């Protein structure tokens, strides 16, 4: 097994999608017909499906659902390229495993990833990604689509981006891409209306388990799972998703130009240098790389940014009727974040 180049990514474990209905139309992908061949490696009796950008290995018994996956994943891929505007041609196809049962998934994971199986074995539904390979299993159709869209972002980023992307940005964008419906016209994306993450966020607020902005920026989901379990991890995912919706859509899209610039820098490889320079400039404030992203791209006054973000949490969770409107002053804070 090739050594992992970036931190291990563990998926969300629940659904944020529906199989019918329509929200906002997503990109339509008119691809060549996928090729399908038997897959019998490692003792599995499944199929290898090859599309423009994916190798899909499946042991699904739900063949109708399996037949929809090539179009779904290719539509997700198009969406990922809109978020991360890479200019280069795809380096290679992404590899996606989807098993029909958790037992099959666990057997494959135990053999292929023995060093980390003790961590992966705690996943109750969903899957994980290492580099550009996702390993998932079916619980429900809706849950599988959410997992594939989430993990597909990690795969895409791992294949197309050589720069380090902070976990809050990586996981937040993965959760951002989860909210997909699959109707008669194919996949439709509604990233701001991820009902699963919204409900988790609402419960976290009611249970007084909201993280500070600094905690969101510096958290490691693997550590959260080991120390606090799956519920705490879901609360983190929900708040990382909310941070992305805040930076892309919140406060009347005040931060959208800066967000788009940040993603262009991630795509062209200049992100590391820009944020690294900010770490040096704020040496006295003891900012980590993950924290320094905000003053680099969004606002020098991170205290006010944090207040606006927390107001946004209450808004998207349904505890505020009107959208918060907070103007940042631009002054430098005494205690960032």
Rosetta blueprint (number, residue, H / E / L):
1 X L
2 X L
3 X L
4 X L
5 X L
6 X L
7 X L
8 X L
9 X E
10 X E
11 X L
12 X L
13 X L
14 X L
15 X L
16 X L
17 X L
18 X E
19 X L
20 X L
21 X L
22 X L
23 X L
24 X L
25 X E
26 X L
27 X L
28 X L
29 X L
30 X L
31 X L
32 X L
33 X L
34 X L
35 X E
36 X E
37 X E
38 X E
39 X E
40 X L
41 X H
42 X H
43 X H
44 X L
45 X L
46 X E
47 X E
48 X E
49 X E
50 X E
51 X L
52 X L
53 X L
54 X E
55 X E
56 X E
57 X E
58 X E
59 X L
60 X L
61 X L
62 X L
63 X H
64 X H
65 X H
66 X H
67 X H
68 X H
69 X H
70 X H
71 X H
72 X H
73 X H
74 X H
75 X H
76 X H
77 X H
78 X H
79 X H
80 X H
81 X H
82 X H
83 X H
84 X L
85 X L
86 X L
87 X L
88 X L
89 X L
90 X L
91 X L
92 X L
93 X L
94 X E
95 X E
96 X E
97 X E
98 X E
99 X E
100 X L
101 X L
102 X H
103 X H
104 X H
105 X H
106 X H
107 X H
108 X H
109 X H
110 X H
111 X H
112 X H
113 X L
114 X H
115 X H
116 X H
117 X H
118 X H
119 X H
120 X H
121 X L
122 X L
123 X L
124 X L
125 X L
126 X L
127 X E
128 X E
129 X E
130 X E
131 X L
132 X L
133 X E
134 X E
135 X E
136 X E
137 X E
138 X L
139 X L
140 X L
141 X H
142 X H
143 X H
144 X H
145 X H
146 X H
147 X H
148 X H
149 X H
150 X H
151 X H
152 X H
153 X H
154 X H
155 X H
156 X H
157 X H
158 X H
159 X H
160 X H
161 X L
162 X L
163 X L
164 X L
165 X L
166 X L
167 X H
168 X H
169 X H
170 X H
171 X H
172 X H
173 X H
174 X H
175 X H
176 X H
177 X L
178 X L
179 X L
180 X E
181 X E
182 X E
183 X E
184 X L
185 X L
186 X E
187 X E
188 X E
189 X E
190 X L
191 X H
192 X H
193 X H
194 X L
195 X H
196 X H
197 X H
198 X H
199 X H
200 X H
201 X H
202 X H
203 X H
204 X H
205 X H
206 X H
207 X L
208 X L
209 X L
210 X L
211 X L
212 X L
213 X H
214 X H
215 X H
216 X H
217 X H
218 X H
219 X L
220 X L
221 X H
222 X H
223 X H
224 X H
225 X H
226 X H
227 X H
228 X H
229 X L
230 X H
231 X H
232 X H
233 X H
234 X H
235 X H
236 X H
237 X H
238 X H
239 X H
240 X H
241 X H
242 X H
243 X H
244 X H
245 X H
246 X H
247 X H
248 X H
249 X H
250 X H
251 X H
252 X H
253 X H
254 X L
255 X L
256 X H
257 X H
258 X H
259 X H
260 X H
261 X H
262 X H
263 X H
264 X H
265 X H
266 X H
267 X H
268 X H
269 X L
270 X L
271 X H
272 X H
273 X H
274 X H
275 X H
276 X H
277 X H
278 X H
279 X H
280 X H
281 X H
282 X L
283 X H
284 X H
285 X H
286 X L
287 X L
288 X L
289 X H
290 X H
291 X H
292 X H
293 X H
294 X H
295 X H
296 X H
297 X H
298 X L
299 X L
300 X L
301 X L
302 X H
303 X H
304 X H
305 X H
306 X H
307 X H
308 X H
309 X H
310 X H
311 X H
312 X H
313 X H
314 X H
315 X H
316 X H
317 X L
318 X L
319 X L
320 X L
321 X L
322 X L
323 X L
324 X L
325 X L
326 X L
327 X L
328 X L
329 X L
330 X L
331 X L
332 X L
333 X L
334 X L
335 X L
336 X L
337 X L
